[in-house]
Amino acid sequence: MSPRRVVIVGHGMAGARLAEEIRRRDPDRDRVLVTVLGEERHRAYNRVLLSSVIGGSMTPQTIRLPEAAEVDLRLDTKVISIDPAGRCVRTAESTVDYDVLVLATGSRSWVPPTEGLVTEDGELAPGAVAFRTLDDCERILERARPGTPVAVLGGGLLGLEAARGMAGRGCLVTVVHPVGHLMDRQLDPAAGRVLARTLESLGIEVRLGVLAARYLPGDGLKLDDGSLVAAELVVVSAGVKPETGLASAAGLTVDRGVVVDDSLRTNDPRVYAIGDCAQHPGTVSGLVQPAWEQAAVLADLVTGTNPAARYRGTPVVTRLKARDIDLAALGDVHAEVDSADAEVLCLQDPARGRYAKLVLRDDRVAGAIVIGVPEAAATITQLYDRGGPAPSDRLSLLLGRSLPAAAHSPADLPASAVVCRCNTVSKGQLVAAWRRGAHSPAELAENTRATTGCGSCRDTVRGIADWLAAAEPPSRGVRA
Ligand SMILES: Cc1cc2nc3c(=O)[nH]c(=O)nc-3n(C[C@H](O)[C@H](O)[C@H](O)COP(=O)(O)OP(=O)(O)OC[C@H]3O[C@@H](n4cnc5c(N)ncnc54)[C@H](O)[C@@H]3O)c2cc1C
């Protein structure tokens, strides 16, 4: 039988990973031929790390993603339409036939209706830049010189990461957010206040509950309270919208995203969708962990490696990747302290930038916000992943002291504890990789992919490698 032709639209984090996962399962192209059509001109890169490029700790070269060999990769190639009946997609230059089509078109920046922000030809006005792609990042860095006044439109996760990065470069940054508190999707108002205070202590001005009414290129943003935020550069980071245009034009079912089932299949049995553009009932879109889990499931299906593979959703944890700020949020964070159906505990220490809120249901972690207490974030996240009962001493848990100091050693982590969230790698998988001969953090990363997503697990993986080097030195050989 001739191999199936799988065409992937989008060479972002989901599309590039799917191509790699397919080649891992079918290295000799016996079962599947892969064509990837990507609109961006760059080779695959880790979008999650763009804020580190803005912050200066990474470069466009160091955020390159591994790419599959034996793939027909066409960069700078935008798909302009899908013909489901003819089973082909069209680009400006050609038509590409498929047996299986995968939409991995991600999302695009949402631009708020601020007067003057968009020109007549639909582009952002001069001096305004979105924050989504490597090209955006390069445009931001061209202008973000020390002393440059910058306004960041949007106080969500990405806006704050960009703000912190540019403040670290010496820009004079003001964040303008229409809601009364920062990161309102992931934080409650009290946590938002603690975060705002922390940002202000780092030299970032925060303007809350105000709309940017008008953009005046060169001057800045006129707010709806009449004030002006001076800015030579405006970074637009006000939210994202799943990129669903191709799918709706082709008659596929689209709600917020392209609607898929547990096989990642759309209402057309030959068309699948993964990543930010897909809408699966169990997924909060906009994060890389679901995208990469979906890529693995779909690779199992299209190569026939595991026809029973299904994607059932991903319990996500949001982390802010900004120097000097440690923030994690997960699950239901909006339950009130006097909630009738949940036990809610909350500790606030705004002067030291600390906040910890825990929501328990049936003695299990249902949600949490932890700012400035990394030990508590680690323990609570583990409990959340495992679904295990919370210790009776809730306060110790909130303070990160529920385990004796020695128990923070990797030895005491359960094997099932997820160490790298982006790639869903557990401690047990790292130990197994060590026993197969991966004897350094770099080899563990190569073997398991741990640390290759947002990178926030790097210290933990190094700790596990150090612990294993002492407990099972490589010279002793491989243990069963
Ligand atoms: C600055 C920043 C920081 C982030 N930080 C985190 C984080 O810490 N943790 C986390 O989990 N997530 C984070 N994210 C979100 C994460 O990057 C996305 O969830 C992830 O990239 C989704 O992968 P995707 O492939 O679905 O979409 P994308 O990576 O956006 O890729 C989609 C690709 O499809 C291409 N495309 C679109 N339409 C077409 C077309 N018609 N033809 C051809 N190509 C097309 C696009 O050009 C793009 O290259 C961050 C995002 C940004 C921008």
The ligand as a MOL file (V3000), in Angstrom:
LIG
                    3D

  0  0  0     0  0            999 V3000
M  V30 BEGIN CTAB
M  V30 COUNTS 53 58 0 0 0
M  V30 BEGIN ATOM
M  V30 1 C 5.3160 35.4510 23.8230 0
M  V30 2 C 4.5760 34.1910 24.0920 0
M  V30 3 C 4.8090 33.4870 25.2760 0
M  V30 4 C 4.1290 32.2960 25.5390 0
M  V30 5 N 4.3730 31.6530 26.7100 0
M  V30 6 C 3.7790 30.4790 26.9510 0
M  V30 7 C 4.0800 29.7280 28.1270 0
M  V30 8 O 4.8540 30.1490 28.9810 0
M  V30 9 N 3.4990 28.5030 28.2810 0
M  V30 10 C 2.6500 28.0060 27.3430 0
M  V30 11 O 2.1670 26.8880 27.5240 0
M  V30 12 N 2.3100 28.6970 26.2380 0
M  V30 13 C 2.8570 29.9210 26.0160 0
M  V30 14 N 2.5470 30.6040 24.8680 0
M  V30 15 C 1.5370 30.0470 23.9470 0
M  V30 16 C 2.1740 29.0140 23.0040 0
M  V30 17 O 3.2220 29.6200 22.2850 0
M  V30 18 C 1.1180 28.4760 22.0670 0
M  V30 19 O 0.1620 27.7670 22.8260 0
M  V30 20 C 1.7180 27.5360 21.0180 0
M  V30 21 O 2.6270 28.2320 20.2060 0
M  V30 22 C 0.6120 26.9100 20.1690 0
M  V30 23 O 1.1830 26.2340 19.0770 0
M  V30 24 P 0.4270 26.2330 17.6480 0
M  V30 25 O 1.3230 25.5070 16.7320 0
M  V30 26 O -0.9610 25.8140 17.8370 0
M  V30 27 O 0.3810 27.7610 17.2160 0
M  V30 28 P 1.5880 28.6700 16.7370 0
M  V30 29 O 2.8250 28.3450 17.4790 0
M  V30 30 O 1.0550 30.0670 16.7800 0
M  V30 31 O 1.8420 28.2590 15.2200 0
M  V30 32 C 0.8880 28.4270 14.2100 0
M  V30 33 C 1.6300 28.6010 12.9060 0
M  V30 34 O 0.7120 28.4570 11.8350 0
M  V30 35 C 1.0260 29.4160 10.8390 0
M  V30 36 N -0.1480 29.6540 10.0030 0
M  V30 37 C -1.3170 30.2340 10.3470 0
M  V30 38 N -2.1540 30.2680 9.2840 0
M  V30 39 C -1.4970 29.6950 8.2540 0
M  V30 40 C -1.8310 29.4560 6.8870 0
M  V30 41 N -3.0030 29.8140 6.3680 0
M  V30 42 N -0.9040 28.8470 6.1030 0
M  V30 43 C 0.3060 28.4670 6.5890 0
M  V30 44 N 0.6740 28.6940 7.8860 0
M  V30 45 C -0.2210 29.2900 8.7080 0
M  V30 46 C 1.4360 30.6380 11.6410 0
M  V30 47 O 2.1870 31.5410 10.8410 0
M  V30 48 C 2.2590 29.9760 12.7410 0
M  V30 49 O 3.6100 29.8610 12.3610 0
M  V30 50 C 3.1960 31.8080 24.5930 0
M  V30 51 C 2.9530 32.5100 23.3960 0
M  V30 52 C 3.6280 33.6990 23.1420 0
M  V30 53 C 3.3560 34.4480 21.8680 0
M  V30 END ATOM
M  V30 BEGIN BOND
M  V30 1 1 1 2
M  V30 2 1 2 3
M  V30 3 2 2 52
M  V30 4 2 3 4
M  V30 5 1 4 5
M  V30 6 1 4 50
M  V30 7 2 5 6
M  V30 8 1 6 7
M  V30 9 1 6 13
M  V30 10 2 7 8
M  V30 11 1 7 9
M  V30 12 1 9 10
M  V30 13 2 10 11
M  V30 14 1 10 12
M  V30 15 2 12 13
M  V30 16 1 13 14
M  V30 17 1 14 15
M  V30 18 1 14 50
M  V30 19 1 15 16
M  V30 20 1 16 17
M  V30 21 1 16 18
M  V30 22 1 18 19
M  V30 23 1 18 20
M  V30 24 1 20 21
M  V30 25 1 20 22
M  V30 26 1 22 23
M  V30 27 1 23 24
M  V30 28 2 24 25
M  V30 29 1 24 26
M  V30 30 1 24 27
M  V30 31 1 27 28
M  V30 32 2 28 29
M  V30 33 1 28 30
M  V30 34 1 28 31
M  V30 35 1 31 32
M  V30 36 1 32 33
M  V30 37 1 33 34
M  V30 38 1 33 48
M  V30 39 1 34 35
M  V30 40 1 35 36
M  V30 41 1 35 46
M  V30 42 1 36 37
M  V30 43 1 36 45
M  V30 44 2 37 38
M  V30 45 1 38 39
M  V30 46 1 39 40
M  V30 47 2 39 45
M  V30 48 1 40 41
M  V30 49 2 40 42
M  V30 50 1 42 43
M  V30 51 2 43 44
M  V30 52 1 44 45
M  V30 53 1 46 47
M  V30 54 1 46 48
M  V30 55 1 48 49
M  V30 56 2 50 51
M  V30 57 1 51 52
M  V30 58 1 52 53
M  V30 END BOND
M  V30 END CTAB
M  END
